[in-house]
Amino acid sequence: MKRIKSTLLIIVLAIVLVITSCSTTIAIKRLVPAKVDVSGYKTIGVRSTIDETSWVHPIFWGSYVPLIGVDQFYINYLSLSSYLDFNASSRITDAATSMIYKAINTGYFNILDPQYTDSLVTVGQRNGNLQKTLMDNNVDAVLTTRITNLYYDEYISPVKDTYLSKDKNGKQYYKIRFYLYQKYQMSISYTLSDVENNKIIATGTFTSDAKVNKTLIGQTVDANGTFQRESYFSITPASRLFEDLIKQFTDSFRNELSPHYETHYFDFMPNKNPKVERLEPAYDALEDENWATALKLFADEYKKSHNIAAGYNAAILYFTQGQYEQSYDLAMELYNKYGNVDALDLYNVLKSIEAQENAANAQINSTEKSGASTTTGGGGVVGI
């Protein structure tokens, strides 16, 4: 029996090794544009995030965590102060401000830090001409972000095991575990305002999924129901939960408001059906990430034999080396001459990547701002 198991294990390992050795992939990083047209906006000021909820003085602060379904016997053990910390609002807005600033500060525009932007907005609003103040400081656009929803609920509730445990005296009992449940969710909205043209460029709202943090805080340890406390250091304050939640918005803000790099993965076509021994050095070069050598070997083989795999792989490598037209021509030749639909799919994907790259460069290099003016009067700027 042991020999059979050993043989099966060797076969499985061999299969895994074969699959791994045949699945060569290349990653291509290419620039993509922001979803919002940020063309012409060279200097963007980021304001500190504003909390528009009622969390400045949370009602939970100083109260006890509610108990649900807890027997009277355990109430004294479970009298815990709320884990919604009193300064949760400032911690959350500080975390959001920092995250949003870092998310859009990808190096393609001049992004003013929140402290400096806040000071300009304050001065401009005090002197009654915010637009002039911002324009005098070469600010093209201002990003204002607001927390529009902060949902938080917490309670302690018991869960009784469905199986029997034994205590140190050998008595059987159903263990009861007491958990702190923390439910939370949030929404952040943004407004990007064009200072010179006094218009709103874009608005949006990002909402997280509803989350539940479940922490064991105690359990019974014998048939008498004796309570054993767990370390409360494992309990996460509400503000920390929201800080972790805010990190989920990083990609959303970056994708929405700043050109950035994305990684595309391409699988090379394997050497089979039929296998060509002359191509083995090309695949060895792929494994060594010697792309230039691999490209030459694949391209030469395709010219000699019109091997589909060689042509397909050469098309990918032409693109990675910046030889776009050679890549497109080869992919379309594989489709038009030999009906290879994989090559057609490759062609369409590569063309899309180039189009995205061109759009991103246009956003970065353009000096023309889009859209019509929307005047509000009074020296203000809409959206701020």
C-alpha positions as CSV (number, residue, x, y, z in Angstrom):
1,M,0.0,0.0,0.0
2,K,2.9,2.4,0.9
3,R,4.5,1.7,-2.5
4,I,1.2,2.5,-4.3
5,K,1.0,5.8,-2.4
6,S,4.6,6.6,-3.2
7,T,4.1,5.9,-6.9
8,L,1.0,8.1,-7.1
9,L,2.9,10.9,-5.3
10,I,5.7,10.7,-7.8
11,I,3.3,10.7,-10.7
12,V,1.4,13.8,-9.3
13,L,4.7,15.6,-8.8
14,A,5.8,14.8,-12.3
15,I,2.6,16.1,-13.8
16,V,2.9,19.4,-11.8
17,L,6.5,19.8,-13.0
18,V,5.4,19.3,-16.6
19,I,2.6,21.8,-16.3
20,T,4.9,24.3,-14.7
21,S,7.6,23.9,-17.3
22,C,5.1,24.4,-20.2
23,S,3.3,27.5,-18.8
24,T,5.7,30.3,-19.6
25,T,4.2,33.7,-19.1
26,I,5.4,37.3,-19.7
27,A,4.2,40.4,-17.9
28,I,3.8,43.6,-19.8
29,K,3.5,46.9,-17.9
30,R,1.8,49.6,-19.9
31,L,0.5,53.1,-19.1
32,V,-3.3,53.5,-19.0
33,P,-5.3,56.8,-18.7
34,A,-7.4,58.0,-15.8
35,K,-11.1,57.2,-16.3
36,V,-11.8,61.0,-15.8
37,D,-10.4,63.2,-18.5
38,V,-7.7,65.0,-16.6
39,S,-6.0,66.4,-19.8
40,G,-4.6,69.9,-19.2
41,Y,-4.8,69.9,-15.4
42,K,-1.1,70.0,-14.5
43,T,-1.4,71.0,-10.9
44,I,-4.1,69.4,-8.8
45,G,-4.6,70.4,-5.1
46,V,-5.9,67.7,-2.8
47,R,-8.0,68.9,0.2
48,S,-8.2,67.0,3.5
49,T,-11.1,64.6,3.6
50,I,-14.2,66.0,5.2
51,D,-16.4,63.9,7.5
52,E,-20.0,64.7,6.7
53,T,-21.4,62.1,9.1
54,S,-22.3,62.5,12.7
55,W,-19.2,60.8,14.1
56,V,-17.6,63.9,15.5
57,H,-19.1,62.9,18.8
58,P,-20.1,59.3,18.4
59,I,-23.1,58.1,20.5
60,F,-21.3,54.8,21.2
61,W,-18.5,56.5,23.1
62,G,-18.5,55.7,26.8
63,S,-21.3,53.2,26.5
64,Y,-21.1,49.4,26.9
65,V,-21.1,46.9,24.1
66,P,-24.7,45.6,23.7
67,L,-25.3,41.9,24.7
68,I,-27.5,39.7,22.6
69,G,-28.7,36.3,23.8
70,V,-26.3,36.4,26.8
71,D,-27.3,34.5,30.0
72,Q,-27.5,36.7,33.1
73,F,-24.8,34.7,34.7
74,Y,-22.2,36.0,32.2
75,I,-23.2,39.7,32.0
76,N,-20.6,40.9,34.5
77,Y,-17.8,39.1,32.6
78,L,-18.9,40.8,29.4
79,S,-19.3,44.4,30.4
80,L,-16.9,46.0,27.9
81,S,-16.8,49.6,26.8
82,S,-17.5,50.4,23.2
83,Y,-14.7,49.9,20.8
84,L,-15.8,52.9,18.8
85,D,-13.0,55.2,20.0
86,F,-13.9,58.8,20.7
87,N,-11.4,60.2,18.1
88,A,-12.5,57.8,15.4
89,S,-13.7,60.6,13.1
90,S,-10.3,62.4,13.0
91,R,-8.4,59.1,12.6
92,I,-10.6,58.0,9.7
93,T,-10.4,61.3,7.9
94,D,-6.6,61.5,8.4
95,A,-6.2,58.0,7.0
96,A,-8.5,58.8,4.0
97,T,-6.6,62.1,3.3
98,S,-3.3,60.3,3.2
99,M,-4.5,57.4,1.2
100,I,-6.2,59.5,-1.5
101,Y,-3.2,61.8,-1.8
102,K,-0.8,58.9,-2.3
103,A,-3.2,57.1,-4.7
104,I,-3.3,59.9,-7.3
105,N,0.3,61.1,-6.8
106,T,1.7,58.8,-9.5
107,G,4.2,61.3,-10.8
108,Y,2.5,62.5,-13.9
109,F,1.1,65.7,-12.5
110,N,2.0,68.2,-9.8
111,I,-0.1,67.0,-6.8
112,L,-0.3,69.5,-4.0
113,D,-0.4,68.0,-0.5
114,P,-3.6,68.5,1.6
115,Q,-2.1,70.8,4.2
116,Y,-1.0,73.3,1.5
117,T,-4.2,73.0,-0.5
118,D,-6.3,73.5,2.7
119,S,-4.4,76.7,3.5
120,L,-5.0,78.1,0.0
121,V,-8.7,77.3,0.2
122,T,-9.0,78.9,3.7
123,V,-7.2,82.1,2.5
124,G,-9.3,82.3,-0.7
125,Q,-12.6,81.9,1.2
126,R,-11.6,84.5,3.7
127,N,-10.7,87.1,1.2
128,G,-13.8,86.4,-0.9
129,N,-12.0,85.3,-4.0
130,L,-11.1,81.6,-3.9
131,Q,-10.8,81.3,-7.7
132,K,-8.2,84.1,-7.9
133,T,-6.2,82.8,-4.9
134,L,-6.0,79.3,-6.4
135,M,-5.1,80.6,-9.9
136,D,-2.4,82.9,-8.5
137,N,-0.8,79.8,-7.1
138,N,-1.1,78.0,-10.4
139,V,-3.7,75.5,-9.2
140,D,-5.6,74.0,-12.1
141,A,-8.0,71.7,-10.3
142,V,-9.0,70.9,-6.7
143,L,-10.0,67.4,-5.4
144,T,-12.5,67.5,-2.6
145,T,-13.3,64.3,-0.8
146,R,-16.1,63.6,1.7
147,I,-17.0,60.7,3.9
148,T,-20.7,60.4,3.3
149,N,-21.5,57.2,5.2
150,L,-19.9,55.5,8.2
151,Y,-21.9,52.6,9.4
152,Y,-20.8,50.8,12.6
153,D,-22.5,48.4,14.9
154,E,-21.2,46.2,17.6
155,Y,-22.5,43.5,20.0
156,I,-21.5,40.5,22.0
157,S,-23.3,37.2,21.3
158,P,-22.7,33.6,22.4
159,V,-22.2,30.6,20.1
160,K,-22.8,27.1,21.6
161,D,-20.8,24.2,20.2
162,T,-22.8,21.5,18.6
163,Y,-20.3,18.8,19.8
164,L,-19.4,17.8,23.4
165,S,-16.1,18.7,25.1
166,K,-14.5,17.3,28.2
167,D,-13.3,19.4,31.1
168,K,-10.3,18.5,33.3
169,N,-12.5,16.4,35.5
170,G,-13.7,14.3,32.6
171,K,-17.2,15.8,32.6
172,Q,-18.8,16.4,29.2
173,Y,-20.3,19.8,28.3
174,Y,-21.2,22.0,25.4
175,K,-18.7,24.8,25.3
176,I,-20.1,28.3,24.9
177,R,-17.9,30.8,23.0
178,F,-18.6,34.6,23.3
179,Y,-17.8,36.7,20.3
180,L,-17.6,40.4,19.8
181,Y,-19.2,41.3,16.4
182,Q,-18.2,44.5,14.7
183,K,-20.1,45.4,11.6
184,Y,-18.9,48.3,9.5
185,Q,-19.2,49.9,6.1
186,M,-18.3,53.3,4.6
187,S,-18.7,55.5,1.5
188,I,-16.3,58.2,0.2
189,S,-17.4,60.7,-2.5
190,Y,-15.2,63.0,-4.5
191,T,-15.5,66.2,-6.6
192,L,-12.8,67.3,-9.0
193,S,-13.2,71.0,-9.8
194,D,-11.7,73.1,-12.6
195,V,-10.5,76.3,-11.1
196,E,-10.1,78.5,-14.2
197,N,-13.3,77.5,-15.9
198,N,-15.2,77.3,-12.6
199,K,-16.8,73.9,-13.4
200,I,-17.0,70.4,-11.9
201,I,-14.9,68.0,-14.0
202,A,-16.2,64.9,-12.3
203,T,-17.9,63.5,-9.2
204,G,-18.1,59.9,-7.9
205,T,-18.8,57.8,-4.9
206,F,-17.0,54.6,-3.7
207,T,-18.8,52.3,-1.3
208,S,-17.1,49.4,0.5
209,D,-18.7,46.0,1.0
210,A,-20.3,45.4,4.4
211,K,-17.7,43.8,6.7
212,V,-18.0,41.8,9.9
213,N,-15.1,41.5,12.3
214,K,-15.6,38.5,14.7
215,T,-13.4,38.3,17.8
216,L,-13.4,35.6,20.5
217,I,-13.5,37.3,23.9
218,G,-14.2,34.4,26.2
219,Q,-15.5,30.9,26.6
220,T,-16.7,28.3,29.1
221,V,-14.1,25.8,30.2
222,D,-16.0,23.2,32.2
223,A,-19.4,21.6,32.9
224,N,-20.1,24.2,35.6
225,G,-20.0,27.0,33.0
226,T,-16.8,28.6,34.3
227,F,-15.9,31.6,32.2
228,Q,-12.4,32.1,30.8
229,R,-11.5,35.5,29.4
230,E,-9.4,35.9,26.2
231,S,-6.9,38.6,25.8
232,Y,-8.6,41.9,24.9
233,F,-5.5,43.1,23.0
234,S,-6.8,41.1,20.0
235,I,-9.8,43.4,19.7
236,T,-9.5,46.0,17.0
237,P,-10.8,49.5,17.6
238,A,-13.4,50.7,15.2
239,S,-11.1,53.4,13.7
240,R,-8.5,50.8,12.9
241,L,-11.1,48.7,11.1
242,F,-12.1,51.7,8.9
243,E,-8.4,52.6,8.3
244,D,-8.0,49.1,6.8
245,L,-11.2,49.5,4.9
246,I,-10.0,52.8,3.3
247,K,-7.0,50.9,1.7
248,Q,-9.6,49.2,-0.5
249,F,-10.3,52.6,-2.2
250,T,-6.7,53.2,-3.3
251,D,-7.1,51.5,-6.7
252,S,-10.5,53.2,-7.2
253,F,-9.1,56.7,-6.8
254,R,-6.0,56.0,-8.8
255,N,-7.9,54.4,-11.7
256,E,-10.4,57.3,-11.7
257,L,-8.1,60.3,-11.4
258,S,-4.6,59.5,-12.5
259,P,-2.7,57.9,-15.4
260,H,-1.0,54.8,-14.1
261,Y,0.6,51.5,-15.0
262,E,-1.3,48.2,-15.3
263,T,0.2,44.8,-15.8
264,H,-0.9,42.5,-18.6
265,Y,0.0,38.8,-18.6
266,F,0.5,36.8,-21.8
267,D,0.9,33.0,-22.0
268,F,3.3,31.8,-24.7
269,M,2.1,29.0,-27.0
270,P,3.7,25.7,-26.0
271,N,5.9,23.7,-28.3
272,K,3.6,20.8,-29.2
273,N,1.2,19.5,-31.9
274,P,3.7,19.1,-33.5
275,K,6.7,19.6,-31.2
276,V,9.7,21.2,-33.0
277,E,13.1,20.2,-31.5
278,R,14.7,23.3,-33.2
279,L,12.5,25.5,-31.0
280,E,13.8,24.1,-27.6
281,P,16.5,26.8,-27.4
282,A,13.9,29.5,-27.9
283,Y,11.8,28.1,-25.0
284,D,15.0,27.9,-22.9
285,A,15.5,31.5,-23.6
286,L,12.0,32.3,-22.4
287,E,12.7,30.4,-19.1
288,D,15.8,32.6,-18.7
289,E,13.8,35.7,-19.6
290,N,16.3,36.3,-22.4
291,W,13.6,38.0,-24.5
292,A,15.8,39.3,-27.4
293,T,17.3,35.8,-28.0
294,A,13.9,34.2,-27.8
295,L,12.4,36.7,-30.2
296,K,15.1,36.0,-32.8
297,L,14.8,32.2,-32.5
298,F,11.0,32.3,-32.8
299,A,11.0,34.8,-35.7
300,D,13.6,32.8,-37.6
301,E,11.7,29.5,-37.1
302,Y,8.5,31.1,-38.3
303,K,10.1,32.4,-41.5
304,K,11.5,28.9,-42.2
305,S,8.5,26.7,-41.3
306,H,5.5,29.0,-40.6
307,N,5.2,27.2,-37.3
308,I,2.1,28.7,-35.5
309,A,3.6,28.6,-32.0
310,A,6.8,30.3,-33.2
311,G,4.8,33.0,-35.0
312,Y,2.5,33.6,-32.1
313,N,5.3,33.8,-29.5
314,A,7.3,36.1,-31.8
315,A,4.2,38.4,-32.1
316,I,4.1,38.8,-28.3
317,L,7.8,39.4,-28.1
318,Y,7.8,42.0,-30.9
319,F,5.2,44.0,-28.8
320,T,7.3,43.8,-25.6
321,Q,10.3,45.1,-27.6
322,G,8.3,48.1,-28.8
323,Q,8.0,46.8,-32.4
324,Y,4.2,47.2,-32.5
325,E,3.7,47.1,-36.3
326,Q,5.7,43.9,-36.6
327,S,3.6,42.4,-33.8
328,Y,0.3,43.4,-35.4
329,D,1.3,42.2,-38.9
330,L,2.4,38.8,-37.7
331,A,-0.7,38.2,-35.5
332,M,-3.0,39.1,-38.4
333,E,-1.0,36.9,-40.8
334,L,-1.5,34.0,-38.5
335,Y,-5.2,34.6,-38.5
336,N,-5.7,35.5,-42.2
337,K,-3.4,32.7,-43.6
338,Y,-4.0,30.0,-41.0
339,G,-7.2,30.9,-39.3
340,N,-5.7,31.0,-35.9
341,V,-8.3,32.7,-33.7
342,D,-5.9,32.9,-30.7
343,A,-3.7,35.2,-32.9
344,L,-6.8,37.4,-33.7
345,D,-7.5,37.7,-29.9
346,L,-3.9,38.6,-29.3
347,Y,-4.1,41.3,-32.0
348,N,-7.1,42.9,-30.5
349,V,-5.7,42.9,-27.0
350,L,-2.4,44.4,-28.1
351,K,-4.1,47.1,-30.1
352,S,-6.2,47.9,-27.1
353,I,-3.1,48.2,-24.9
354,E,-1.5,50.6,-27.4
355,A,-4.7,52.7,-27.6
356,Q,-4.8,53.0,-23.8
357,E,-1.1,54.0,-23.7
358,N,-1.7,56.7,-26.3
359,A,-4.7,58.0,-24.4
360,A,-2.7,58.1,-21.2
361,N,0.1,60.0,-22.9
362,A,-2.4,62.5,-24.3
363,Q,-3.7,63.2,-20.8
364,I,-0.2,63.7,-19.5
365,N,1.0,66.0,-22.4
366,S,-2.2,67.9,-23.2
367,T,-2.4,71.6,-22.3
368,E,-6.0,72.0,-23.3
369,K,-8.7,71.6,-20.6
370,S,-12.0,70.1,-21.7
371,G,-15.6,71.2,-21.0
372,A,-17.7,74.4,-20.8
373,S,-17.6,77.0,-18.1
374,T,-20.1,77.0,-15.2
375,T,-20.0,80.3,-13.4
376,T,-21.2,80.6,-9.8
377,G,-20.1,84.2,-9.1
378,G,-18.8,85.6,-5.9
379,G,-15.2,84.5,-6.6
380,G,-15.9,80.9,-5.5
381,V,-15.3,77.6,-7.3
382,V,-18.1,75.1,-7.7
383,G,-17.5,71.8,-5.8
384,I,-15.3,73.4,-3.1
